[in-house]
C-alpha cells in the first residue's frame, strides 16, 4: 500500500547492531510529498525479498531487506523498468517482477535470483 509522507522524510537504515541505528532526514527542496510503498516478493530458490520503495519527485530509493542485511539502493539509468544500485548489487524491476544481481559475479552474469510481487 502506498503511503504519502512529507518531503522532508525520515529514513532509518538498520545497522548490524540495532542500538547503532539512527534516523537520517533528507530535505528535498521543492518536492511536495513522498510516496512509500512496501512490496513483498517470492523469489526463485524459495527465497523471500522485502523491498521498501521511497519516491520523491524524480528521486527514488529501494531499501532491500535480504534477511541478513539491508541494502540502500538508488535508481540509475535503465533501458526499461526501474534499475536500483547499491553496494555491489543491482535490483532491476519490470512491472511485478524483478531480478537481483551481484556485480562481483561479472557484468554479464545471470541474476542471483528472480522474483514476483506477492
The first five atom37 places (N, CA, C, CB, O) and aatype in JSON, in Angstrom:
{
  "aatype": [20, 20, 20, 20, 20, 20, 20, 20, 20, 20, 20, 20, 20, 20, 20, 20, 20, 20, 20, 20, 20, 20, 20, 20, 20, 20, 20, 20, 20, 20, 20, 20, 20, 20, 20, 20, 20, 20, 20, 20, 20, 20, 20, 20, 20, 20, 20, 20, 20, 20, 20, 20, 20, 20, 20, 20, 20, 20, 20, 20, 20, 20, 20, 20, 20, 20, 20, 20, 20, 20, 20, 20, 20, 20, 20, 20, 20, 20, 20, 20, 20, 20, 20, 20, 20, 20, 20, 20, 20, 20, 20, 20, 20, 20, 20, 20, 20, 20, 20, 20, 20, 20, 20, 20, 20, 20, 20, 20, 20, 20, 20, 20, 20, 20, 20, 20, 20, 20],
  "atom_mask": [
    [1, 1, 1, 1, 1],
    [1, 1, 1, 1, 1],
    [1, 1, 1, 1, 1],
    [1, 1, 1, 1, 1],
    [1, 1, 1, 1, 1],
    [1, 1, 1, 1, 1],
    [1, 1, 1, 1, 1],
    [1, 1, 1, 1, 1],
    [1, 1, 1, 1, 1],
    [1, 1, 1, 1, 1],
    [1, 1, 1, 1, 1],
    [1, 1, 1, 1, 1],
    [1, 1, 1, 1, 1],
    [1, 1, 1, 1, 1],
    [1, 1, 1, 1, 1],
    [1, 1, 1, 1, 1],
    [1, 1, 1, 1, 1],
    [1, 1, 1, 1, 1],
    [1, 1, 1, 1, 1],
    [1, 1, 1, 1, 1],
    [1, 1, 1, 1, 1],
    [1, 1, 1, 1, 1],
    [1, 1, 1, 1, 1],
    [1, 1, 1, 1, 1],
    [1, 1, 1, 1, 1],
    [1, 1, 1, 1, 1],
    [1, 1, 1, 1, 1],
    [1, 1, 1, 1, 1],
    [1, 1, 1, 1, 1],
    [1, 1, 1, 1, 1],
    [1, 1, 1, 1, 1],
    [1, 1, 1, 1, 1],
    [1, 1, 1, 1, 1],
    [1, 1, 1, 1, 1],
    [1, 1, 1, 1, 1],
    [1, 1, 1, 1, 1],
    [1, 1, 1, 1, 1],
    [1, 1, 1, 1, 1],
    [1, 1, 1, 1, 1],
    [1, 1, 1, 1, 1],
    [1, 1, 1, 1, 1],
    [1, 1, 1, 1, 1],
    [1, 1, 1, 1, 1],
    [1, 1, 1, 1, 1],
    [1, 1, 1, 1, 1],
    [1, 1, 1, 1, 1],
    [1, 1, 1, 1, 1],
    [1, 1, 1, 1, 1],
    [1, 1, 1, 1, 1],
    [1, 1, 1, 1, 1],
    [1, 1, 1, 1, 1],
    [1, 1, 1, 1, 1],
    [1, 1, 1, 1, 1],
    [1, 1, 1, 1, 1],
    [1, 1, 1, 1, 1],
    [1, 1, 1, 1, 1],
    [1, 1, 1, 1, 1],
    [1, 1, 1, 1, 1],
    [1, 1, 1, 1, 1],
    [1, 1, 1, 1, 1],
    [1, 1, 1, 1, 1],
    [1, 1, 1, 1, 1],
    [1, 1, 1, 1, 1],
    [1, 1, 1, 1, 1],
    [1, 1, 1, 1, 1],
    [1, 1, 1, 1, 1],
    [1, 1, 1, 1, 1],
    [1, 1, 1, 1, 1],
    [1, 1, 1, 1, 1],
    [1, 1, 1, 1, 1],
    [1, 1, 1, 1, 1],
    [1, 1, 1, 1, 1],
    [1, 1, 1, 1, 1],
    [1, 1, 1, 1, 1],
    [1, 1, 1, 1, 1],
    [1, 1, 1, 1, 1],
    [1, 1, 1, 1, 1],
    [1, 1, 1, 1, 1],
    [1, 1, 1, 1, 1],
    [1, 1, 1, 1, 1],
    [1, 1, 1, 1, 1],
    [1, 1, 1, 1, 1],
    [1, 1, 1, 1, 1],
    [1, 1, 1, 1, 1],
    [1, 1, 1, 1, 1],
    [1, 1, 1, 1, 1],
    [1, 1, 1, 1, 1],
    [1, 1, 1, 1, 1],
    [1, 1, 1, 1, 1],
    [1, 1, 1, 1, 1],
    [1, 1, 1, 1, 1],
    [1, 1, 1, 1, 1],
    [1, 1, 1, 1, 1],
    [1, 1, 1, 1, 1],
    [1, 1, 1, 1, 1],
    [1, 1, 1, 1, 1],
    [1, 1, 1, 1, 1],
    [1, 1, 1, 1, 1],
    [1, 1, 1, 1, 1],
    [1, 1, 1, 1, 1],
    [1, 1, 1, 1, 1],
    [1, 1, 1, 1, 1],
    [1, 1, 1, 1, 1],
    [1, 1, 1, 1, 1],
    [1, 1, 1, 1, 1],
    [1, 1, 1, 1, 1],
    [1, 1, 1, 1, 1],
    [1, 1, 1, 1, 1],
    [1, 1, 1, 1, 1],
    [1, 1, 1, 1, 1],
    [1, 1, 1, 1, 1],
    [1, 1, 1, 1, 1],
    [1, 1, 1, 1, 1],
    [1, 1, 1, 1, 1],
    [1, 1, 1, 1, 1],
    [1, 1, 1, 1, 1],
    [1, 1, 1, 1, 1],
    [1, 1, 1, 1, 1]
  ],
  "atom_positions": [
    [[0.83, -1.17, 0.0], [0.0, 0.0, 0.0], [0.88, 1.24, 0.0], [-0.95, -0.01, 1.2], [1.78, 1.35, 0.83]],
    [[0.64, 2.15, -0.9], [1.42, 3.38, -0.97], [0.95, 4.36, 0.08], [1.31, 4.01, -2.37], [-0.25, 4.54, 0.29]],
    [[1.91, 4.99, 0.77], [1.6, 5.95, 1.8], [2.31, 7.26, 1.51], [1.98, 5.41, 3.19], [3.54, 7.26, 1.42]],
    [[1.58, 8.39, 1.36], [2.27, 9.67, 1.19], [2.91, 10.09, 2.51], [1.29, 10.76, 0.69], [2.31, 9.93, 3.57]],
    [[4.12, 10.64, 2.43], [4.8, 11.18, 3.59], [5.4, 12.52, 3.2], [5.88, 10.21, 4.13], [5.48, 12.83, 2.02]],
    [[5.83, 13.31, 4.17], [6.32, 14.65, 3.86], [7.61, 14.61, 3.06], [6.54, 15.43, 5.14], [8.32, 13.61, 3.06]],
    [[7.91, 15.73, 2.36], [9.11, 15.81, 1.53], [10.37, 15.72, 2.36], [9.11, 17.11, 0.73], [11.36, 15.15, 1.9]],
    [[10.35, 16.25, 3.56], [11.48, 16.07, 4.47], [11.17, 14.8, 5.25], [11.7, 17.32, 5.43], [10.57, 14.85, 6.32]],
    [[11.59, 13.67, 4.7], [11.2, 12.41, 5.3], [12.34, 11.8, 6.1], [10.75, 11.44, 4.23], [13.51, 12.07, 5.85]],
    [[11.96, 10.97, 7.06], [12.95, 10.28, 7.88], [13.13, 8.88, 7.33], [12.52, 10.25, 9.38], [12.15, 8.18, 7.06]],
    [[14.36, 8.48, 7.17], [14.71, 7.18, 6.64], [15.64, 6.52, 7.62], [15.35, 7.29, 5.22], [16.72, 7.04, 7.89]],
    [[15.26, 5.38, 8.16], [16.1, 4.7, 9.12], [16.77, 3.52, 8.44], [15.29, 4.24, 10.34], [16.1, 2.64, 7.89]],
    [[18.08, 3.51, 8.49], [18.85, 2.41, 7.94], [19.32, 1.58, 9.12], [20.06, 2.92, 7.06], [19.96, 2.1, 10.03]],
    [[19.0, 0.29, 9.11], [19.34, -0.56, 10.24], [20.78, -1.03, 10.11], [18.38, -1.76, 10.32], [21.16, -1.63, 9.1]],
    [[21.57, -0.77, 11.13], [22.96, -1.21, 11.17], [23.01, -2.64, 11.71], [23.82, -0.26, 12.04], [21.99, -3.2, 12.11]],
    [[24.2, -3.22, 11.72], [24.38, -4.58, 12.23], [23.92, -4.68, 13.68], [25.85, -5.01, 12.11], [23.26, -5.65, 14.04]],
    [[24.24, -3.69, 14.5], [23.78, -3.66, 15.88], [22.62, -2.68, 15.96], [24.94, -3.26, 16.87], [22.8, -1.49, 15.7]],
    [[21.4, -3.15, 16.33], [20.23, -2.26, 16.36], [20.43, -1.01, 17.19], [19.05, -3.01, 16.87], [19.84, 0.02, 16.89]],
    [[21.25, -1.07, 18.23], [21.48, 0.1, 19.07], [22.19, 1.21, 18.3], [22.28, -0.28, 20.3], [22.14, 2.37, 18.72]],
    [[22.85, 0.89, 17.19], [23.56, 1.88, 16.41], [22.69, 2.57, 15.37], [24.73, 1.23, 15.73], [23.12, 3.54, 14.75]],
    [[21.46, 2.09, 15.18], [20.58, 2.67, 14.17], [20.16, 4.08, 14.58], [19.34, 1.78, 13.95], [19.73, 4.3, 15.71]],
    [[20.29, 5.03, 13.66], [19.88, 6.4, 13.9], [19.07, 6.87, 12.7], [21.11, 7.32, 14.14], [19.37, 6.49, 11.57]],
    [[18.04, 7.68, 12.93], [17.27, 8.2, 11.79], [18.09, 9.19, 10.98], [15.97, 8.86, 12.28], [18.91, 9.93, 11.52]],
    [[17.85, 9.18, 9.7], [18.51, 10.1, 8.77], [17.42, 10.87, 8.06], [19.43, 9.34, 7.75], [16.54, 10.27, 7.44]],
    [[17.46, 12.2, 8.14], [16.46, 13.03, 7.48], [17.09, 13.67, 6.26], [15.9, 14.11, 8.45], [18.17, 14.27, 6.33]],
    [[16.4, 13.55, 5.13], [16.88, 14.11, 3.87], [15.88, 15.17, 3.43], [17.06, 13.01, 2.78], [14.71, 14.86, 3.19]],
    [[16.32, 16.43, 3.32], [15.46, 17.51, 2.86], [15.58, 17.65, 1.35], [15.81, 18.83, 3.58], [16.69, 17.79, 0.83]],
    [[14.46, 17.62, 0.65], [14.43, 17.78, -0.79], [13.59, 19.01, -1.13], [13.87, 16.51, -1.49], [12.37, 18.91, -1.28]],
    [[14.24, 20.17, -1.25], [13.5, 21.4, -1.55], [12.68, 21.28, -2.83], [14.47, 22.57, -1.67], [13.13, 20.72, -3.83]],
    [[11.48, 21.82, -2.78], [10.62, 21.83, -3.95], [9.8, 20.56, -4.15], [11.45, 22.06, -5.16], [8.9, 20.54, -4.99]],
    [[10.09, 19.51, -3.4], [9.33, 18.27, -3.54], [8.11, 18.35, -2.61], [10.22, 17.01, -3.19], [8.25, 18.57, -1.41]],
    [[6.92, 18.17, -3.18], [5.68, 18.33, -2.41], [5.48, 17.19, -1.42], [4.5, 18.41, -3.35], [5.15, 17.44, -0.26]],
    [[5.65, 15.97, -1.85], [5.43, 14.84, -0.95], [6.17, 13.61, -1.45], [3.92, 14.54, -0.81], [6.56, 13.51, -2.61]],
    [[6.34, 12.7, -0.54], [7.0, 11.43, -0.86], [5.95, 10.33, -0.81], [8.18, 11.13, 0.12], [4.96, 10.43, -0.09]],
    [[6.18, 9.28, -1.57], [5.3, 8.11, -1.55], [6.15, 6.91, -1.17], [4.59, 7.9, -2.95], [7.22, 6.67, -1.74]],
    [[5.66, 6.16, -0.2], [6.37, 4.98, 0.27], [5.52, 3.76, -0.02], [6.69, 5.08, 1.8], [4.31, 3.76, 0.22]],
    [[6.15, 2.72, -0.55], [5.44, 1.51, -0.95], [6.25, 0.3, -0.5], [5.2, 1.48, -2.48], [7.4, 0.14, -0.9]],
    [[5.64, -0.55, 0.32], [6.28, -1.78, 0.78], [5.81, -2.93, -0.09], [5.97, -2.06, 2.29], [4.6, -3.14, -0.23]],
    [[6.75, -3.69, -0.67], [6.39, -4.8, -1.54], [7.12, -6.06, -1.08], [6.73, -4.48, -3.01], [8.33, -6.05, -0.85]],
    [[6.37, -7.15, -0.96], [6.93, -8.46, -0.63], [7.02, -9.26, -1.92], [6.06, -9.21, 0.44], [6.09, -9.25, -2.73]],
    [[8.13, -9.94, -2.12], [8.36, -10.73, -3.32], [8.63, -12.19, -2.96], [9.54, -10.16, -4.12], [9.25, -12.49, -1.94]],
    [[8.14, -13.09, -3.81], [8.51, -14.5, -3.77], [9.52, -14.71, -4.88], [7.26, -15.46, -3.93], [9.31, -14.28, -6.01]],
    [[10.62, -15.36, -4.53], [11.72, -15.48, -5.49], [12.09, -16.93, -5.73], [12.94, -14.71, -4.99], [11.63, -17.84, -5.04]],
    [[12.94, -17.13, -6.74], [13.44, -18.47, -7.03], [14.25, -18.97, -5.84], [14.3, -18.46, -8.32], [14.66, -18.19, -4.98]],
    [[14.47, -20.26, -5.8], [15.23, -20.92, -4.71], [14.54, -20.71, -3.36], [16.67, -20.37, -4.66], [15.21, -20.6, -2.33]],
    [[13.19, -20.65, -3.35], [12.4, -20.49, -2.12], [12.84, -19.3, -1.28], [12.48, -21.75, -1.29], [12.8, -19.35, -0.05]],
    [[13.25, -18.25, -1.93], [13.73, -17.04, -1.25], [12.6, -16.01, -1.19], [14.97, -16.44, -1.98], [11.77, -15.94, -2.09]],
    [[12.58, -15.22, -0.14], [11.63, -14.11, 0.03], [12.44, -12.82, 0.05], [10.77, -14.26, 1.34], [13.58, -12.8, 0.52]],
    [[11.85, -11.76, -0.47], [12.53, -10.47, -0.5], [11.51, -9.4, -0.11], [13.14, -10.17, -1.92], [10.39, -9.4, -0.61]],
    [[11.9, -8.49, 0.78], [11.05, -7.37, 1.17], [11.74, -6.09, 0.7], [10.8, -7.34, 2.72], [12.91, -5.86, 1.0]],
    [[11.0, -5.26, -0.05], [11.56, -4.02, -0.57], [10.65, -2.87, -0.17], [11.72, -4.08, -2.12], [9.43, -2.93, -0.33]],
    [[11.26, -1.82, 0.35], [10.54, -0.61, 0.73], [10.97, 0.46, -0.26], [10.83, -0.19, 2.23], [12.13, 0.9, -0.25]],
    [[10.05, 0.9, -1.12], [10.35, 1.92, -2.12], [9.96, 3.29, -1.57], [9.59, 1.63, -3.46], [8.88, 3.45, -0.99]],
    [[10.83, 4.29, -1.76], [10.54, 5.67, -1.36], [10.76, 6.53, -2.59], [11.45, 6.13, -0.15], [11.88, 6.6, -3.12]],
    [[9.71, 7.19, -3.05], [9.77, 8.03, -4.26], [9.4, 9.46, -3.92], [8.84, 7.48, -5.37], [8.33, 9.72, -3.35]],
    [[10.29, 10.4, -4.27], [10.04, 11.83, -4.08], [10.4, 12.5, -5.39], [10.87, 12.42, -2.87], [11.58, 12.65, -5.71]],
    [[9.39, 12.92, -6.15], [9.65, 13.53, -7.45], [10.45, 12.59, -8.33], [10.39, 14.85, -7.28], [10.04, 11.45, -8.57]],
    [[11.61, 13.06, -8.82], [12.46, 12.24, -9.68], [13.44, 11.38, -8.89], [13.23, 13.13, -10.64], [14.23, 10.65, -9.49]],
    [[13.41, 11.47, -7.56], [14.32, 10.71, -6.71], [13.62, 9.45, -6.2], [14.81, 11.57, -5.52], [12.51, 9.52, -5.67]],
    [[14.29, 8.3, -6.37], [13.71, 7.03, -5.93], [14.75, 6.2, -5.21], [13.14, 6.25, -7.12], [15.91, 6.1, -5.63]],
    [[14.32, 5.6, -4.1], [15.16, 4.7, -3.32], [14.47, 3.36, -3.2], [15.46, 5.29, -1.92], [13.24, 3.27, -3.24]],
    [[15.26, 2.32, -3.06], [14.75, 0.99, -2.73], [15.57, 0.51, -1.54], [14.84, -0.02, -3.96], [16.79, 0.42, -1.61]],
    [[14.89, 0.19, -0.44], [15.54, -0.37, 0.73], [15.24, -1.86, 0.69], [15.04, 0.31, 2.09], [14.11, -2.28, 0.92]],
    [[16.27, -2.65, 0.38], [16.09, -4.07, 0.13], [16.54, -4.85, 1.35], [16.87, -4.52, -1.12], [17.69, -4.77, 1.77]],
    [[15.61, -5.62, 1.93], [15.91, -6.46, 3.08], [16.24, -7.86, 2.56], [14.71, -6.5, 4.09], [15.38, -8.56, 2.04]],
    [[17.5, -8.24, 2.72], [17.96, -9.54, 2.25], [17.92, -10.6, 3.36], [19.37, -9.43, 1.71], [18.41, -11.71, 3.17]],
    [[17.34, -10.26, 4.49], [17.29, -11.2, 5.61], [18.43, -10.95, 6.57], [17.32, -12.64, 5.11], [18.2, -10.56, 7.72]],
    [[19.65, -11.18, 6.13], [20.82, -10.99, 6.99], [21.41, -9.59, 6.88], [21.87, -12.02, 6.66], [22.28, -9.22, 7.67]],
    [[20.96, -8.8, 5.9], [21.46, -7.44, 5.72], [20.45, -6.6, 4.98], [22.8, -7.44, 4.98], [19.57, -7.12, 4.29]],
    [[20.6, -5.29, 5.12], [19.73, -4.34, 4.43], [20.6, -3.51, 3.5], [18.95, -3.44, 5.44], [21.66, -3.01, 3.91]],
    [[20.16, -3.35, 2.25], [20.92, -2.59, 1.26], [20.08, -1.41, 0.79], [21.34, -3.49, 0.07], [18.95, -1.59, 0.34]],
    [[20.65, -0.2, 0.9], [20.0, 1.0, 0.4], [20.43, 1.2, -1.04], [20.36, 2.24, 1.28], [21.63, 1.28, -1.34]],
    [[19.46, 1.29, -1.95], [19.74, 1.42, -3.38], [19.07, 2.67, -3.92], [19.27, 0.18, -4.15], [18.03, 3.1, -3.42]],
    [[19.66, 3.25, -4.96], [19.08, 4.41, -5.65], [18.86, 4.05, -7.11], [20.01, 5.67, -5.51], [19.53, 3.17, -7.65]],
    [[17.93, 4.75, -7.76], [17.68, 4.47, -9.18], [18.85, 4.95, -10.02], [16.38, 5.12, -9.65], [19.46, 5.98, -9.74]],
    [[19.13, 4.17, -11.06], [20.15, 4.52, -12.04], [19.55, 4.3, -13.43], [21.46, 3.66, -11.85], [18.48, 3.7, -13.56]],
    [[20.24, 4.78, -14.44], [19.76, 4.7, -15.81], [19.46, 3.26, -16.22], [20.79, 5.3, -16.75], [20.24, 2.35, -15.94]],
    [[18.32, 3.07, -16.89], [17.96, 1.74, -17.41], [17.24, 1.91, -18.73], [17.08, 0.95, -16.4], [16.6, 2.93, -18.98]],
    [[17.34, 0.9, -19.59], [16.65, 0.92, -20.87], [15.15, 0.73, -20.7], [17.2, -0.15, -21.78], [14.36, 1.3, -21.45]],
    [[14.77, -0.07, -19.7], [13.36, -0.28, -19.4], [13.23, -0.69, -17.95], [12.73, -1.35, -20.35], [14.18, -1.22, -17.36]],
    [[12.08, -0.47, -17.37], [11.87, -0.81, -15.97], [12.58, 0.17, -15.06], [12.34, -2.22, -15.7], [12.99, 1.25, -15.48]],
    [[12.71, -0.22, -13.8], [13.42, 0.58, -12.8], [14.63, -0.21, -12.32], [12.48, 0.96, -11.6], [14.5, -1.35, -11.87]],
    [[15.79, 0.41, -12.42], [17.03, -0.24, -12.02], [17.6, 0.5, -10.82], [18.06, -0.28, -13.21], [17.83, 1.71, -10.88]],
    [[17.82, -0.22, -9.73], [18.36, 0.34, -8.5], [19.73, -0.28, -8.24], [17.4, 0.08, -7.29], [19.94, -1.47, -8.49]],
    [[20.68, 0.53, -7.75], [22.02, 0.03, -7.46], [22.44, 0.47, -6.06], [23.04, 0.54, -8.5], [22.15, 1.58, -5.62]],
    [[23.11, -0.44, -5.36], [23.65, -0.16, -4.03], [24.67, -1.21, -3.68], [22.54, -0.1, -2.97], [24.46, -2.4, -3.92]],
    [[25.8, -0.77, -3.11], [26.92, -1.66, -2.81], [27.3, -2.39, -4.1], [26.55, -2.68, -1.67], [27.5, -1.74, -5.13]],
    [[27.41, -3.71, -4.07], [27.75, -4.44, -5.29], [26.51, -5.03, -5.98], [28.75, -5.56, -4.98], [26.63, -5.87, -6.87]],
    [[25.32, -4.59, -5.55], [24.09, -5.2, -6.04], [23.3, -4.3, -6.99], [23.23, -5.57, -4.87], [23.4, -3.07, -6.95]],
    [[22.51, -4.94, -7.83], [21.54, -4.28, -8.7], [20.21, -5.0, -8.56], [22.03, -4.25, -10.2], [20.16, -6.23, -8.63]],
    [[19.14, -4.25, -8.36], [17.76, -4.75, -8.3], [17.03, -4.1, -9.46], [17.05, -4.44, -6.9], [16.84, -2.89, -9.48]],
    [[16.62, -4.92, -10.45], [16.03, -4.4, -11.68], [14.61, -4.92, -11.78], [16.87, -4.8, -12.92], [14.39, -6.12, -11.95]],
    [[13.64, -4.0, -11.68], [12.24, -4.39, -11.73], [11.6, -3.98, -13.04], [11.47, -3.78, -10.56], [11.96, -2.97, -13.65]],
    [[10.65, -4.79, -13.47], [9.83, -4.51, -14.65], [8.43, -5.01, -14.31], [10.4, -5.21, -15.96], [8.17, -6.21, -14.3]],
    [[7.53, -4.07, -14.04], [6.18, -4.45, -13.64], [6.19, -5.14, -12.28], [5.54, -5.37, -14.69], [6.71, -4.6, -11.31]],
    [[5.62, -6.33, -12.21], [5.53, -7.09, -10.96], [6.7, -8.02, -10.72], [4.25, -7.89, -10.94], [6.73, -8.74, -9.72]],
    [[7.69, -8.02, -11.63], [8.83, -8.93, -11.49], [10.13, -8.16, -11.29], [8.94, -9.84, -12.73], [10.21, -6.97, -11.6]],
    [[11.14, -8.85, -10.78], [12.43, -8.22, -10.58], [13.55, -9.25, -10.6], [12.45, -7.45, -9.28], [13.33, -10.42, -10.29]],
    [[14.74, -8.8, -10.95], [15.94, -9.64, -10.95], [16.97, -8.99, -10.05], [16.5, -9.84, -12.4], [17.16, -7.78, -10.09]],
    [[17.64, -9.81, -9.24], [18.64, -9.34, -8.3], [20.01, -9.83, -8.75], [18.33, -9.83, -6.85], [20.23, -11.03, -8.9]],
    [[20.94, -8.88, -8.97], [22.27, -9.19, -9.49], [23.34, -8.86, -8.46], [22.53, -8.42, -10.79], [23.19, -7.93, -7.67]],
    [[24.42, -9.62, -8.48], [25.62, -9.35, -7.7], [26.72, -9.04, -8.71], [26.01, -10.55, -6.75], [27.19, -9.93, -9.42]],
    [[27.13, -7.77, -8.78], [28.1, -7.35, -9.8], [29.48, -7.95, -9.6], [28.2, -5.86, -9.81], [30.31, -7.9, -10.52]],
    [[29.76, -8.5, -8.42], [31.06, -9.16, -8.23], [31.15, -10.44, -9.03], [31.29, -9.46, -6.74], [32.23, -11.0, -9.2]],
    [[30.02, -10.93, -9.54], [29.99, -12.14, -10.37], [30.26, -11.81, -11.84], [28.63, -12.84, -10.24], [30.37, -12.72, -12.66]],
    [[30.38, -10.52, -12.17], [30.61, -10.09, -13.55], [29.39, -9.37, -14.09], [30.97, -11.29, -14.45], [28.26, -9.69, -13.72]],
    [[29.62, -8.4, -14.98], [28.5, -7.6, -15.5], [27.56, -8.39, -16.39], [29.04, -6.44, -16.28], [26.4, -8.0, -16.55]],
    [[28.01, -9.49, -16.97], [27.15, -10.29, -17.83], [26.63, -11.55, -17.14], [27.89, -10.68, -19.09], [26.05, -12.42, -17.79]],
    [[26.84, -11.66, -15.83], [26.38, -12.82, -15.08], [24.85, -12.83, -15.0], [27.0, -12.83, -13.67], [24.23, -11.77, -14.99]],
    [[24.25, -14.02, -14.94], [22.79, -14.07, -14.79], [22.4, -13.59, -13.39], [22.27, -15.53, -15.04], [23.25, -13.5, -12.5]],
    [[21.12, -13.28, -13.18], [20.7, -12.82, -11.86], [20.93, -13.9, -10.8], [19.21, -12.41, -11.89], [20.87, -15.09, -11.08]],
    [[21.2, -13.43, -9.57], [21.33, -14.34, -8.44], [19.99, -15.03, -8.19], [21.81, -13.58, -7.16], [19.94, -16.22, -7.87]],
    [[18.91, -14.26, -8.33], [17.56, -14.82, -8.22], [16.58, -13.85, -8.88], [17.18, -15.06, -6.72], [16.88, -12.67, -9.06]],
    [[15.42, -14.38, -9.25], [14.34, -13.61, -9.86], [13.12, -13.68, -8.97], [14.01, -14.13, -11.28], [12.9, -14.68, -8.28]],
    [[12.32, -12.61, -8.97], [11.2, -12.5, -8.02], [9.93, -12.02, -8.7], [11.57, -11.56, -6.88], [9.96, -11.4, -9.77]],
    [[8.81, -12.32, -8.05], [7.5, -11.83, -8.45], [6.8, -11.27, -7.23], [6.65, -12.96, -9.11], [6.83, -11.9, -6.17]],
    [[6.18, -10.1, -7.36], [5.46, -9.49, -6.24], [4.34, -10.4, -5.8], [4.92, -8.1, -6.63], [3.66, -11.02, -6.62]],
    [[4.14, -10.47, -4.49], [3.06, -11.33, -3.94], [1.74, -10.62, -4.02], [3.36, -11.73, -2.48], [0.72, -11.18, -3.61]]
  ]
}
